[in-house]
């Protein structure tokens, strides 16, 4: 059997799928799913503001500028905010903030590298790539690095997971990414 949802039938962006596509899902999102998806399926106008162009083509959502948010509050219209700074937006009914974390970063470090040097290199990389460190969902590396102090400390400091993979697992996807010898 094929299971479809009302948002599928209407061809609109479901809130839960939007959150998952941006690694922005949290259990706190759960109470917003049903009402937002219902409004979307009913064709109600839902505004969406994103601080950065994380996504394009969001069927069913009306993209708005930062300046339009206050107007929407006055009209009590549903609003989805994609932001790294949810604390800057006052809570209100019919509003949900998602914090996108679309990046996973493959890392490596020489054995016993000073954690401060590694962290500085990470922040330099992020700056050069136009990535805010808060957008990083997790750090990944080869399994021989699983206890590398510099990497573990950075993951802890960023409060994100550090996942490792075997050489064989990495070779399965090696052609898709730039790589170093491991």
PyMOL commands that set and color helices and strands:
alter all, ss='L'
color gray80, all
select helices_A, chain A and resi 6-10+15-21+27-41+66-75+86-88+115-129+133-135+143-145+149-158+167-176
alter helices_A, ss='H'
color red, helices_A
select strands_A, chain A and resi 46-50+61-63+79-82+95-98+103-106+136-142+161-165
alter strands_A, ss='S'
color yellow, strands_A
deselect
rebuild
show_as cartoon
